[in-house]
């Protein structure tokens, strides 16, 4: 009986089977192929992500610098008595005082004057500048310091005069100018005349990787490494004007400034090339009008 049961068990039990060497090799190859595919996918995804980061940062850098330059350019002449008939650019005694865009602006340099802070004050008493009287009284001396350059305009009270000078001392609300101030001939500023602190802003596009700089009197500040800009000038008819512009060209013909900012990536792309982004905009010089 036992023999019969053993015989039946042996006949019905499945035969033991092993894995052949070929099957093992095929399995390993499939696993390796899948692993390589996964690694390649993640590598490509990493390269794409890093490249996107490089391009995005370069484009953001170019746009941010351009936005700052455009904002400043739109403020050209702010705080200056450029509409005053007696503060005319043709008056040789005024030097460059009536000018907002200076003569040394060119294709890679922008230099102009603006009221950077937007603050202003007014005279609280009449002021007639002369060799013996260089002191005037204002409502507030907040945001005014010794060494600042200021403009006075009597446009708010219906006058036609302007003045440009440097503060040499401040005592309470009394401000004294250096003796080399320039003003309209026989200028006299009644109470209510406006006083503006105006700075000279200089943008430069130096060679090398140091990047675009902005200087408003406290020293040049880099706006970003590996950046540069170019400037084009146009008249009212859209004709290109070749810098440097003459006094009459800047005062009578100049209407539009086009700025192109270029920024290269802070590192190479995955294919070993350098990505460069560009941002361009034209700006109408709104406040630069004289006479």
C-alpha positions as CSV (number, residue, x, y, z in Angstrom):
1,X,0.0,0.0,0.0
2,X,2.8,2.4,0.9
3,X,4.6,1.6,-2.3
4,X,1.5,2.3,-4.3
5,X,1.0,5.7,-2.6
6,X,4.6,6.7,-3.2
7,X,4.3,5.7,-6.9
8,X,1.2,7.8,-7.3
9,X,2.9,10.8,-5.6
10,X,5.9,10.6,-7.8
11,X,3.8,10.4,-10.9
12,X,1.6,13.5,-10.0
13,X,4.3,15.8,-8.4
14,X,5.6,18.5,-10.8
15,X,9.2,18.1,-12.0
16,X,11.6,20.6,-10.5
17,X,12.9,23.2,-13.1
18,X,16.0,25.5,-12.8
19,X,16.8,28.9,-14.5
20,X,19.1,28.5,-17.4
21,X,22.2,30.8,-17.9
22,X,20.6,32.3,-21.1
23,X,17.4,33.2,-19.3
24,X,19.5,34.9,-16.6
25,X,21.5,36.9,-19.1
26,X,18.3,38.0,-20.9
27,X,16.8,39.1,-17.6
28,X,19.8,41.1,-16.7
29,X,19.9,42.8,-20.1
30,X,16.3,43.8,-19.8
31,X,16.9,45.1,-16.3
32,X,20.0,47.1,-17.4
33,X,18.1,48.5,-20.4
34,X,15.3,49.7,-18.1
35,X,17.7,51.1,-15.6
36,X,19.6,53.0,-18.4
37,X,16.3,54.4,-19.7
38,X,15.4,55.6,-16.3
39,X,18.9,57.2,-15.8
40,X,18.7,58.8,-19.2
41,X,15.3,60.2,-18.5
42,X,16.3,61.7,-15.2
43,X,19.6,63.1,-16.7
44,X,17.7,64.7,-19.6
45,X,15.1,66.1,-17.2
46,X,17.9,67.6,-15.0
47,X,19.6,69.2,-18.1
48,X,16.3,70.6,-19.3
49,X,15.5,72.0,-15.8
50,X,19.0,73.5,-15.4
51,X,18.9,75.0,-18.9
52,X,15.4,76.5,-18.3
53,X,16.8,78.0,-15.0
54,X,19.7,79.6,-16.9
55,X,17.5,81.0,-19.7
56,X,14.8,82.2,-17.3
57,X,17.4,84.0,-15.0
58,X,19.1,85.6,-18.0
59,X,15.8,86.9,-19.4
60,X,14.7,88.2,-16.0
61,X,18.0,89.9,-15.5
62,X,17.8,91.7,-18.9
63,X,14.2,92.7,-18.3
64,X,14.8,94.0,-14.7
65,X,17.8,96.2,-15.8
66,X,15.8,97.5,-18.8
67,X,12.8,98.3,-16.6
68,X,15.0,100.4,-14.3
69,X,16.7,102.2,-17.2
70,X,13.3,102.9,-18.8
71,X,11.9,104.2,-15.5
72,X,14.8,106.6,-15.2
73,X,14.7,107.7,-18.8
74,X,11.0,108.6,-18.4
75,X,12.0,110.9,-15.6
76,X,14.6,112.8,-17.6
77,X,14.4,116.5,-16.7
78,X,12.1,116.0,-13.7
79,X,12.7,118.8,-11.2
80,X,14.4,121.0,-13.8
81,X,13.0,124.3,-15.1
82,X,13.2,123.2,-18.7
83,X,10.0,124.9,-19.8
84,X,11.1,128.3,-18.5
85,X,11.6,130.8,-21.3
86,X,14.4,132.6,-19.4
87,X,16.2,129.3,-18.7
88,X,16.9,128.7,-22.4
89,X,19.6,126.4,-23.7
90,X,20.7,129.1,-26.1
91,X,21.8,131.3,-23.1
92,X,25.6,130.8,-23.0
93,X,25.8,132.1,-19.5
94,X,23.8,129.0,-18.2
95,X,26.4,126.4,-19.4
96,X,24.9,122.9,-19.3
97,X,22.4,123.8,-16.6
98,X,19.3,123.6,-18.9
99,X,20.3,120.2,-20.3
100,X,18.8,116.9,-19.1
101,X,20.7,114.6,-21.6
102,X,24.3,115.5,-21.5
103,X,26.6,115.7,-24.5
104,X,28.7,112.7,-23.5
105,X,25.8,110.2,-23.8
106,X,26.4,107.8,-26.7
107,X,25.7,104.2,-27.8
108,X,27.0,102.7,-24.5
109,X,26.7,105.5,-22.1
110,X,23.6,107.4,-20.8
111,X,24.0,110.5,-18.7
112,X,21.1,112.6,-17.6
113,X,19.6,114.5,-14.7
114,X,16.5,113.6,-12.7
115,X,14.8,114.3,-9.4
116,X,15.6,110.8,-8.2
117,X,13.6,110.9,-4.9
118,X,10.6,112.7,-6.3
119,X,10.6,115.1,-3.3
120,X,10.5,118.9,-3.6
121,X,10.0,121.9,-1.4
122,X,9.1,125.6,-1.9
123,X,10.5,128.9,-0.9
124,X,8.8,130.5,2.1
125,X,10.2,134.0,1.3
126,X,11.2,135.9,-1.8
127,X,14.8,135.1,-3.1
128,X,16.7,137.3,-5.5
129,X,20.1,135.6,-6.1
130,X,23.1,137.9,-6.3
131,X,26.8,137.9,-5.5
132,X,25.9,139.0,-2.0
133,X,22.8,137.0,-1.5
134,X,23.0,133.2,-2.0
135,X,20.8,132.1,0.8
136,X,17.1,131.3,0.6
137,X,14.5,129.8,3.0
138,X,12.5,126.8,2.3
139,X,9.5,125.0,3.9
140,X,11.5,121.9,4.6
141,X,15.1,120.8,4.3
142,X,14.2,117.1,4.4
143,X,16.1,115.1,1.7
144,X,18.5,118.1,1.2
145,X,22.2,117.8,2.1
146,X,25.4,119.8,1.7
147,X,26.8,119.0,-1.7
148,X,23.4,118.4,-3.4
149,X,22.6,120.1,-6.7
150,X,19.3,121.9,-6.8
151,X,17.1,123.7,-9.3
152,X,14.7,126.5,-8.4
153,X,11.8,127.3,-10.7
154,X,9.1,130.0,-10.3
155,X,6.8,128.3,-12.8
156,X,4.3,127.5,-10.1
157,X,3.8,131.2,-9.4
158,X,3.7,132.2,-13.0
159,X,7.3,133.2,-13.5
160,X,9.8,132.4,-16.2
161,X,13.1,132.0,-14.4
162,X,15.3,129.1,-13.3
163,X,18.4,128.5,-11.2
164,X,20.9,125.7,-10.9
165,X,23.4,125.5,-8.0
166,X,25.1,123.4,-5.3
167,X,24.3,123.6,-1.6
168,X,27.2,124.7,0.5
169,X,25.5,125.0,3.9
170,X,22.2,124.3,5.6
171,X,21.1,126.1,8.8
172,X,17.6,125.3,9.9
173,X,15.5,126.0,6.9
174,X,18.0,128.4,5.4
175,X,20.0,127.1,2.4
176,X,23.1,128.7,1.0
177,X,24.5,128.0,-2.5
178,X,28.0,128.0,-3.7
179,X,29.0,131.1,-5.6
180,X,29.2,129.3,-9.0
181,X,25.4,128.9,-9.3
182,X,23.8,129.8,-12.6
183,X,20.5,131.5,-13.1
184,X,18.3,133.4,-15.5
185,X,19.4,137.0,-16.1
186,X,18.0,139.2,-13.4
187,X,16.1,136.2,-11.9
188,X,14.0,136.8,-8.8
189,X,12.1,134.0,-7.2
190,X,9.0,134.8,-5.1
191,X,7.7,132.7,-2.2
192,X,6.1,129.5,-3.5
193,X,8.8,128.9,-6.1
194,X,9.7,125.2,-6.2
195,X,13.1,123.7,-5.2
196,X,14.1,120.3,-6.4
197,X,17.2,118.2,-5.6
198,X,18.4,116.8,-8.9
199,X,21.1,114.2,-9.4
200,X,23.1,113.2,-12.5
201,X,22.5,109.5,-13.3
202,X,25.1,107.7,-15.4
203,X,24.6,104.3,-17.0
204,X,27.6,102.7,-18.5
205,X,28.2,99.4,-20.4
206,X,31.8,98.5,-19.7
207,X,33.7,95.9,-21.6
208,X,34.3,92.5,-19.8
209,X,32.0,90.6,-17.5
210,X,31.5,93.2,-14.8
211,X,28.1,94.3,-16.1
212,X,26.1,97.4,-16.5
213,X,26.6,100.1,-13.9
214,X,24.4,102.8,-12.5
215,X,25.8,105.9,-10.7
216,X,23.7,108.6,-9.2
217,X,26.6,110.3,-7.4
218,X,27.4,107.8,-4.7
219,X,29.6,105.6,-6.9
220,X,29.0,103.1,-9.7
221,X,26.9,100.1,-8.7
222,X,26.8,97.0,-10.9
223,X,23.3,95.9,-11.9
224,X,24.4,92.4,-12.8
225,X,27.4,90.5,-14.2
226,X,27.6,89.6,-17.8
227,X,25.3,92.4,-19.0
228,X,25.6,95.2,-21.4
229,X,23.4,97.7,-23.3
230,X,23.3,99.7,-26.5
231,X,21.4,102.9,-27.2
232,X,19.9,104.4,-30.3
233,X,18.5,107.9,-30.7
234,X,15.7,109.0,-33.0
235,X,14.1,112.3,-34.0
236,X,10.4,113.1,-34.3
237,X,10.3,111.6,-37.8
238,X,11.8,108.3,-36.7
239,X,15.2,109.0,-38.3
240,X,18.2,107.7,-36.5
241,X,20.6,110.2,-34.9
242,X,24.3,109.5,-34.6
243,X,25.8,110.2,-31.2
244,X,27.2,112.3,-29.7
245,X,24.4,114.7,-30.3
246,X,24.9,118.4,-30.5
247,X,23.2,120.8,-28.0
248,X,20.7,121.8,-30.6
249,X,20.0,118.2,-31.7
250,X,19.3,117.2,-28.1
251,X,17.2,120.2,-27.4
252,X,15.2,120.5,-30.7
253,X,15.3,117.1,-32.5
254,X,15.7,114.3,-30.0
255,X,12.4,112.5,-29.3
256,X,13.0,108.8,-28.6
257,X,15.7,106.7,-27.0
258,X,15.8,103.0,-27.7
259,X,17.7,100.8,-25.2
260,X,18.6,97.2,-25.8
261,X,19.9,95.3,-22.8
262,X,21.7,92.0,-23.3
263,X,22.4,89.5,-20.5
264,X,24.2,86.2,-20.8
265,X,23.6,83.2,-18.6
266,X,25.6,82.8,-15.4
267,X,26.7,79.3,-16.6
268,X,26.9,77.3,-19.8
269,X,23.9,75.4,-21.1
270,X,24.1,71.6,-21.1
271,X,25.3,71.6,-24.8
272,X,28.3,73.8,-23.8
273,X,26.9,77.1,-25.3
274,X,26.2,80.4,-23.7
275,X,22.6,81.6,-23.6
276,X,22.1,85.4,-24.1
277,X,18.8,87.1,-23.5
278,X,17.8,90.5,-24.9
279,X,15.2,93.1,-23.8
280,X,14.5,96.2,-25.9
281,X,12.3,99.2,-25.5
282,X,11.8,102.7,-26.9
283,X,11.2,105.6,-24.6
284,X,9.8,109.0,-25.5
285,X,11.7,111.8,-23.7
286,X,8.7,113.5,-22.2
287,X,10.2,116.2,-20.0
288,X,13.1,117.2,-22.2
289,X,11.8,120.2,-23.8
290,X,13.1,123.7,-23.5
291,X,12.4,127.3,-24.6
